[in-house]
Structures are given as C-alpha cells and as structure tokens.
C-alpha cells in the first residue's frame, strides 16, 4: 500500500475497543457502515510481527474514518520501528496496550504486566512519539493483582503524561494475572468508575477515556459525566460487538447527527458487496458474517438470522447471497416495528 495522508484526528468522544480475534478489518468495515465518526481500533498487533511479518496482511484496512492501530510490546526501540513502518497506512492514532491480561501477552512481558513498570511504559511512549506526528495513547487497567489502584494508576498516568502521551483510555477494573482467564478478567474484578473520575479531576487538561462494563450507548453517555465532571471519551467493547446494531445511533448520541441511521437494507447490501469482493480475493464468507451474528439482537426473527448465518455462511462455496436471504427472515418484524413507530408519531401529531 502506498503512503497516504492520515485520517482526521482520532481524539474521539466514542470508540469501539480493540478486541483480539474480534475487531479485525472485516469487523471494522461492518462497524463503519453504522457510524461515520466513532474511533475504531485494530486488534492488538505485536511490534515484532510488524517488523518481521507480513505487514500488508496485518495492517491493510479498507475502513473509512478514524481507525487507531493498537500495538503490543515493551521494547521502546521495537515499538518505534513498528510505528515508523505503520506510517505507510493511514491510521489516525497509535495506541499502546497496557491492559491485556492473556497468557500470550504475559509471556511476552507486555500488556497488563506493564502496569508494574510505569517508567518503562513512559519510555515506550516517548520512543513512539519521537517517530510520529499522530496522537499516541495508552490503554490500561486500574492496576494488577495486589496493587493499590490509587498509586498504581497515578504512577502509570504520570509516566505517560511526562512522556508526551496524548490520551489515556482506562479499563476501570484491575487485571489478575494469575487465577483468572482473560474472559473472567473482563467480568470478575469489580468496576470502579470512581477511580477514573478521580484521575480526571486531578488531570483536567488531559484526555481520559473510560472503558469497561458499559452496556449500551445511553449507559456510556451517562458514564461520561459525574458530579459536574466530564470525561473526554467512552469506549464500548463487548456491547458494541455482541449487539452491533446499537452503533447505528452512535453518531446521533455522541456527535449530534440529525440524519437517519443507515437503513437495514442498505447495510445488508453494503456488506453483501463487501463479502463478494472478499470472496473474489480468496476469502470466505464467514470471515465477514461472523461479526454480524448479533446484528438483530432482541428483534423477532433474530434467531433465524443467527442460525442461517451460522449454518449457511460456513458451507464450502457460500456466497454473498446468504446475507439478503438471511435478512429476509427478520425483515417482516423490522417493517412491522417501523410501521408501529410511524403510527405512534402520527397519533402524537394529531393529539398535538
């Protein structure tokens, strides 16, 4: 890919979290059809993989709008080299992972392990900043294991601010490096939004975003403000992935857009076209459709949609026609809901 001008600034009010094995380029393309403005993240990419691996496979991206590249690593020189190499792709932000608790990350001495080494994190950020004009941010936890989240988060935040970091996204839980699986680390350690609010109160001029346990757009918007305090951003992870249809309203809720969200049929048509191109290049339909399983969560017919995608999209030779066929199973319920909503609006106008 030729070098391109970076996309517009990624310091966004609303973001979809980086999630290993989930937020790949197909997922990001899907999410972008529903929100023009949200900051979307890559999966974590290890610096060594960019330096020594297939960079086009790792970094190619067809997603319009702001996309952040999340890096994993703990060697400042390698991270700087990875940032230099990634400059050929139009990412809007570079983010350092200081929050992932998986065994794979622990064996490489990065991710959440780095909460114990704030000075090293600062060195990593400074090295990355030295080779790019893009915003460099950090995504962290409140602390790990038996750390006191007061001094632990303060030490990490202080180190990255001194190094010139442009923002800090905080997953408002501790991470337990031993005894809990990555899935349990997303659910078991208690949430402590108050600790993030305190950090913002003590650093009013810094970009501080909140992640962890946010259930939907309204919950996220409510969590942005507390007792007269306003955070700079919120980040949804599992909620955005498992119920992606909520992203159709993100631009209205967070950016004041007044237009209608993308229509369901337009969305399905766009994804069918995208899947067709992916298949033509040697890919499989399920690479795309696996991210769409939860699209109609809570709508009559959603179970049929899920079953058809789960069974038909994985068949050898499956083509993009599976998507409109599956959509046909849920379309009547969507039309009925739209008609009821329109009828309710008419009734309100008459009574007014």
C-alpha positions as CSV (number, residue, x, y, z in Angstrom):
1,X,0.0,0.0,0.0
2,X,1.3,3.5,-0.8
3,X,1.7,6.0,1.9
4,X,-1.4,8.1,2.5
5,X,-2.4,11.1,4.4
6,X,-3.5,10.1,7.9
7,X,-7.2,10.2,8.6
8,X,-8.6,13.0,10.7
9,X,-7.8,13.3,14.4
10,X,-8.8,10.3,16.4
11,X,-9.3,12.1,19.7
12,X,-12.9,11.0,19.7
13,X,-15.8,11.0,22.2
14,X,-16.8,7.5,21.4
15,X,-14.7,4.5,20.5
16,X,-15.1,0.7,19.9
17,X,-12.5,-1.1,21.9
18,X,-9.7,-3.2,20.5
19,X,-10.6,-6.9,20.9
20,X,-8.3,-9.8,20.0
21,X,-9.9,-12.1,17.4
22,X,-12.9,-9.8,17.1
23,X,-12.1,-6.3,15.7
24,X,-10.3,-7.4,12.5
25,X,-10.6,-5.4,9.3
26,X,-13.9,-7.1,8.3
27,X,-15.4,-6.2,11.7
28,X,-14.2,-2.6,11.4
29,X,-15.7,-2.2,7.9
30,X,-19.0,-3.5,9.2
31,X,-19.0,-1.1,12.2
32,X,-18.1,1.8,9.9
33,X,-21.2,1.3,7.9
34,X,-23.2,2.2,11.0
35,X,-21.1,5.1,12.4
36,X,-19.1,7.6,10.5
37,X,-17.4,9.2,13.5
38,X,-16.6,6.5,16.1
39,X,-12.9,5.8,16.6
40,X,-12.4,2.1,15.7
41,X,-9.5,0.1,16.9
42,X,-7.5,-2.7,15.3
43,X,-6.8,-5.9,17.3
44,X,-3.6,-5.6,19.2
45,X,-0.7,-6.1,16.8
46,X,2.7,-7.1,18.3
47,X,5.5,-4.8,17.3
48,X,7.7,-7.8,16.3
49,X,5.1,-9.0,13.9
50,X,5.1,-5.7,12.1
51,X,8.9,-5.6,12.0
52,X,9.4,-9.2,10.8
53,X,6.0,-10.3,9.5
54,X,3.6,-9.7,6.6
55,X,2.8,-6.1,7.1
56,X,0.2,-5.9,4.4
57,X,-1.8,-8.7,5.9
58,X,-1.5,-7.2,9.4
59,X,-2.1,-3.5,8.5
60,X,-4.2,-3.3,5.3
61,X,-7.5,-1.6,6.1
62,X,-10.4,-0.5,3.9
63,X,-12.3,1.3,6.6
64,X,-13.1,5.0,6.1
65,X,-13.0,7.3,9.0
66,X,-10.7,7.3,12.1
67,X,-9.0,4.0,12.9
68,X,-6.4,3.5,15.7
69,X,-3.6,1.0,15.5
70,X,-3.1,-0.8,18.8
71,X,0.4,-2.1,19.4
72,X,1.7,-4.6,21.9
73,X,5.3,-4.7,23.1
74,X,7.7,-3.5,25.8
75,X,10.8,-2.7,23.8
76,X,10.9,1.1,23.1
77,X,13.1,0.7,20.0
78,X,10.9,-2.1,18.5
79,X,7.8,-0.1,19.2
80,X,9.3,3.0,17.5
81,X,10.3,0.9,14.5
82,X,6.8,-0.6,14.2
83,X,5.3,2.9,14.3
84,X,7.7,4.0,11.5
85,X,6.7,1.0,9.4
86,X,3.0,1.6,10.0
87,X,3.2,5.1,8.7
88,X,2.6,3.8,5.2
89,X,-1.0,3.1,6.3
90,X,-3.5,5.9,7.1
91,X,-4.1,5.2,10.8
92,X,-5.3,8.2,12.9
93,X,-3.8,7.1,16.3
94,X,-1.3,4.8,17.7
95,X,-2.2,3.1,21.0
96,X,-0.1,1.0,23.4
97,X,-1.7,-1.9,25.1
98,X,-1.1,-1.9,28.8
99,X,-4.3,-3.7,29.7
100,X,-4.5,-7.2,28.1
101,X,-4.1,-10.0,30.7
102,X,-3.9,-13.0,28.4
103,X,-1.2,-15.7,28.9
104,X,0.1,-14.9,25.4
105,X,0.7,-11.3,26.4
106,X,2.2,-12.2,29.8
107,X,4.7,-14.5,28.2
108,X,5.9,-11.5,26.2
109,X,6.1,-9.2,29.2
110,X,3.7,-6.6,27.9
111,X,0.0,-5.8,28.1
112,X,-1.2,-5.6,31.7
113,X,2.1,-6.7,33.0
114,X,3.4,-3.2,32.2
115,X,1.2,-1.7,34.9
116,X,4.0,-2.8,37.2
117,X,6.6,-0.9,35.2
118,X,5.3,2.6,34.6
119,X,8.8,4.0,33.8
120,X,9.2,1.5,31.0
121,X,5.8,2.4,29.7
122,X,6.9,6.1,29.6
123,X,10.0,5.1,27.7
124,X,7.9,3.2,25.2
125,X,5.5,6.2,24.7
126,X,8.4,8.6,24.3
127,X,10.0,6.4,21.7
128,X,6.8,6.1,19.7
129,X,6.2,9.9,20.0
130,X,9.6,10.6,18.6
131,X,8.9,9.0,15.2
132,X,5.3,10.1,14.5
133,X,3.1,13.2,14.5
134,X,0.0,11.1,15.2
135,X,-1.6,11.0,18.6
136,X,0.0,8.3,20.8
137,X,-2.3,7.0,23.5
138,X,-2.2,4.2,26.1
139,X,-5.0,1.8,27.2
140,X,-4.5,0.5,30.7
141,X,-6.2,-1.1,33.7
142,X,-6.5,0.4,37.2
143,X,-3.8,-1.9,38.3
144,X,-2.9,-5.6,38.5
145,X,-3.0,-8.3,41.2
146,X,-2.5,-6.8,44.7
147,X,-1.5,-3.3,43.5
148,X,-3.3,-0.4,45.3
149,X,-5.2,1.2,42.4
150,X,-4.5,4.6,43.9
151,X,-0.7,4.8,43.5
152,X,-0.6,2.3,40.6
153,X,-2.8,4.3,38.3
154,X,-1.2,7.6,39.3
155,X,2.2,6.2,38.6
156,X,1.2,4.9,35.2
157,X,-0.6,8.1,34.2
158,X,2.2,10.3,35.4
159,X,4.8,8.4,33.4
160,X,2.8,8.5,30.2
161,X,2.0,12.2,30.6
162,X,5.7,13.0,31.1
163,X,6.5,11.1,28.0
164,X,4.1,13.2,26.0
165,X,1.1,10.8,25.6
166,X,-1.9,12.4,24.0
167,X,-4.5,10.3,25.9
168,X,-5.2,7.5,28.4
169,X,-8.0,5.0,28.0
170,X,-8.7,3.3,31.3
171,X,-10.5,0.0,31.6
172,X,-12.0,0.6,35.1
173,X,-11.0,-2.8,36.5
174,X,-7.9,-4.4,37.9
175,X,-6.4,-7.3,36.0
176,X,-5.5,-10.5,37.8
177,X,-2.5,-12.0,36.0
178,X,-2.9,-15.4,37.9
179,X,-6.0,-17.2,38.6
180,X,-8.4,-15.6,36.2
181,X,-8.9,-16.2,32.5
182,X,-9.0,-13.3,30.0
183,X,-12.8,-13.7,29.9
184,X,-13.0,-13.6,33.7
185,X,-10.7,-10.6,33.8
186,X,-13.4,-8.7,31.8
187,X,-16.1,-9.7,34.2
188,X,-14.9,-10.7,37.7
189,X,-12.8,-7.8,39.0
190,X,-15.2,-5.1,40.2
191,X,-15.7,-2.0,38.2
192,X,-14.5,1.3,39.8
193,X,-15.6,4.2,37.7
194,X,-14.9,6.5,40.6
195,X,-11.2,5.9,40.3
196,X,-11.3,7.1,36.7
197,X,-13.3,10.1,37.7
198,X,-10.7,10.9,40.3
199,X,-7.9,10.7,37.8
200,X,-9.8,13.1,35.5
201,X,-10.4,15.5,38.3
202,X,-6.7,15.5,39.1
203,X,-5.8,15.9,35.4
204,X,-8.4,18.2,34.0
205,X,-6.5,19.1,30.9
206,X,-5.7,15.5,29.9
207,X,-7.7,13.3,27.5
208,X,-9.0,10.5,29.7
209,X,-11.5,8.0,28.4
210,X,-13.5,5.3,30.2
211,X,-13.8,1.6,29.2
212,X,-15.3,-1.4,31.0
213,X,-18.8,-2.6,31.7
214,X,-20.6,0.0,29.6
215,X,-23.8,-1.8,28.5
216,X,-25.1,0.5,25.7
217,X,-24.9,4.0,24.3
218,X,-27.1,5.6,26.9
219,X,-25.1,4.0,29.7
220,X,-21.9,5.2,28.1
221,X,-23.2,8.7,27.7
222,X,-24.3,8.8,31.3
223,X,-20.9,7.5,32.5
224,X,-19.1,10.3,30.7
225,X,-20.3,12.8,33.3
226,X,-20.2,12.6,37.1
227,X,-20.8,15.2,39.7
228,X,-20.0,18.1,37.3
229,X,-17.1,16.3,35.8
230,X,-16.9,15.4,32.1
231,X,-14.6,12.6,30.8
232,X,-13.2,13.0,27.3
233,X,-14.4,9.8,25.8
234,X,-16.1,6.4,26.3
235,X,-15.2,3.1,24.8
236,X,-17.6,0.1,24.3
237,X,-16.2,-3.4,23.8
238,X,-18.4,-6.4,24.1
239,X,-21.7,-4.4,23.9
240,X,-20.6,-3.0,20.5
241,X,-19.6,-6.4,19.2
242,X,-22.4,-8.6,20.5
243,X,-25.2,-6.1,19.8
244,X,-23.6,-4.1,16.9
245,X,-27.0,-2.6,15.8
246,X,-26.6,0.0,18.5
247,X,-23.8,1.6,16.5
248,X,-26.4,2.9,14.1
249,X,-27.3,5.5,16.7
250,X,-23.8,6.4,17.9
251,X,-23.4,9.4,15.6
252,X,-26.7,10.9,16.9
253,X,-26.0,10.2,20.6
254,X,-22.3,11.4,20.7
255,X,-21.9,13.7,17.7
256,X,-25.3,15.4,17.3
257,X,-26.0,14.0,13.9
258,X,-29.6,14.7,12.9
259,X,-29.9,12.4,9.8
260,X,-31.5,9.0,9.8
261,X,-29.3,6.0,10.7
262,X,-28.2,3.7,7.8
263,X,-31.2,1.7,6.6
264,X,-31.2,-2.1,7.3
265,X,-31.4,-3.0,3.6
266,X,-28.7,-0.6,2.7
267,X,-26.5,-2.0,5.4
268,X,-27.1,-5.6,4.2
269,X,-26.4,-4.6,0.6
270,X,-23.2,-2.9,1.5
271,X,-22.0,-5.9,3.5
272,X,-23.0,-8.3,0.7
273,X,-20.9,-6.3,-1.8
274,X,-18.0,-6.2,0.6
275,X,-18.3,-10.0,1.1
276,X,-18.4,-10.6,-2.6
277,X,-15.2,-8.7,-3.1
278,X,-13.6,-10.6,-0.2
279,X,-14.6,-13.9,-1.6
280,X,-13.3,-12.9,-5.1
281,X,-9.9,-12.2,-3.5
282,X,-9.8,-15.7,-2.0
283,X,-11.6,-15.1,1.3
284,X,-14.5,-16.9,2.9
285,X,-18.0,-15.6,3.5
286,X,-17.9,-16.4,7.2
287,X,-14.8,-14.2,7.7
288,X,-17.3,-11.3,7.2
289,X,-20.6,-12.7,8.6
290,X,-19.2,-14.0,11.9
291,X,-19.1,-10.3,13.0
292,X,-22.8,-9.8,12.0
293,X,-24.4,-12.6,14.1
294,X,-25.7,-10.3,16.8
295,X,-27.0,-7.5,14.5
296,X,-30.7,-8.1,15.2
297,X,-30.4,-9.0,18.8
298,X,-33.8,-8.5,20.5
299,X,-35.8,-8.4,17.3
300,X,-38.3,-11.0,16.3
301,X,-36.6,-13.3,13.7
302,X,-33.1,-12.7,15.1
303,X,-32.7,-16.3,16.0
304,X,-33.4,-17.4,12.4
305,X,-30.9,-14.8,11.2
306,X,-28.3,-16.2,13.5
307,X,-29.0,-19.8,12.6
308,X,-28.8,-19.1,8.9
309,X,-25.6,-17.2,9.1
310,X,-24.1,-19.8,11.4
311,X,-25.0,-22.7,9.2
312,X,-25.0,-21.4,5.6
313,X,-22.1,-18.9,5.6
314,X,-19.6,-21.6,6.6
315,X,-20.6,-24.0,3.8
316,X,-17.9,-24.5,1.1
317,X,-18.6,-22.1,-1.8
318,X,-21.0,-19.9,0.2
319,X,-21.6,-16.6,-1.5
320,X,-22.9,-13.2,-0.6
321,X,-26.5,-14.1,-1.5
322,X,-26.7,-15.7,2.0
323,X,-26.9,-12.2,3.6
324,X,-30.1,-11.0,1.8
325,X,-31.6,-14.4,2.2
326,X,-31.0,-14.3,6.0
327,X,-32.2,-10.7,6.1
328,X,-35.5,-11.9,4.6
329,X,-36.1,-13.9,7.8
330,X,-36.1,-10.8,10.0
331,X,-37.3,-8.1,7.6
332,X,-41.1,-8.6,8.3
333,X,-40.5,-7.9,12.0
334,X,-38.5,-4.8,11.2
335,X,-41.2,-3.5,8.8
336,X,-43.8,-4.1,11.4
337,X,-41.8,-2.2,14.1
338,X,-41.3,0.7,11.7
339,X,-45.0,0.9,10.9
340,X,-45.9,0.9,14.6
341,X,-43.4,3.6,15.2
342,X,-44.7,5.7,12.3
343,X,-48.3,5.2,13.6
344,X,-47.3,6.4,17.0
345,X,-45.8,9.5,15.6
346,X,-49.0,10.2,13.6
347,X,-51.1,9.8,16.7
348,X,-48.9,12.2,18.6
349,X,-49.1,14.8,15.8
350,X,-53.0,14.6,15.8
351,X,-53.2,15.0,19.5
352,X,-50.9,17.9,19.4
